[in-house]
Each structure stands twice: as structure tokens, then as C-alpha cells.
């Protein structure tokens, strides 16, 4: 599991995640614990409030999904949120 916070990588990913055509190419969208993940079989990626990206990687899709389901979406959204 990888977390990226306020990195230049997010700008490119935001463009891809905000375009329905790009989302369709990247994989189906899955809602888990208040987060919207792109399911790419060997990875699930979610952008949080345009400032944080979480990626769960692995070789077993069932394990990847279980790990993604364990993420507390509300706590992640509150992490280092602007006040």
C-alpha cells in the first residue's frame, strides 16, 4: 500500500481521474468506505480530496480488495486537511 501526499504526480492523476473516458480505460470504479477506487486488477487507486493518492498493489485481486476495504475513508480525508 502506497500513500502519496501533495506530490506533482497528483496533477496528472487528477486529470485522468476526472475524465470519464480515461477512467473507462483505466478500469471499473469501485466505492469502498467513502473512497472511489479505480480497480485495475493488480492495483486499486483512489484520489482523496485532490491532495492524497492511495494505491494498493499485489498479485491477488481478492487480497487487494480486502486491504482497500480496510482503509478508513473518513480518517484519510481528515488527515492533514486544510483548516
N, C-alpha and C positions, 0 to 999 in steps of 0.2 A: 504494500500500500504506500502510495506516494502523495504527499501534500505539497502544493506549490502555492506560495502566498505572494501577491504583488510582484509578479515577475513579468518580463516582456513577453514570455510565452503565452500569457493570458490574452493579450491583444489579438493574436492570431486565432486562438481557440474561440474567443468570443465571436469573431466573425463567422467561423464555421458553425458554432452552436446556434447562432441567431438566424441562420438561413435554412429554411425547411429543405431545400434541395440538397444542401451539404449534409444535414442531419440524416436524410434518407440514404445517402451514400455511405455514411459512417456506421449506420446500424440502427436498430429499433430503439426507441426511447422507453425507459422504464422508470416509474416513480417508486422510490423507496424512502421511507422515513422523511418525507418532505423534500427530498432531493431528486432532481431529474437526471438520471444517468443515461449515457449512450452505451448500449450493450454491443460490444464488438467481439463477442465470444471469448477471446483470450484476455479481454480487459473491459472494465467498466469505468467510465469517466464522467464526472459531474463538475459543473462550474457553480460556484456559490457566490451570489451577490456580485459577480463580476470582479472579484478580488482574490478568490481562492479556487484552486482546482484540486480535486482528489481523484486519483486513479488507483484502481485495484487490478493487479495483473496476476496471471497464473496460467496453469495448463488445464485445470479442471473447472469448467464453467459453473458447476454446482457450488464449488468451494468459493469461487469469486463472488457469486451472488450472495452466499451466506455472509461473507466478510462485508460486502456492501450493505447488506441489511442490518449489520451490527453498528453502522455509523449513526450517531445521534445527529440528525439533520439540524434540529433546533440549536443544539450546542455548537455545532460547526458554524452556523450562521451568526451566532453571537460572538464567536471567537474574534477578538481584536476588531470588533465592529466599530466604525466611526461613532463618536458620541456627540 
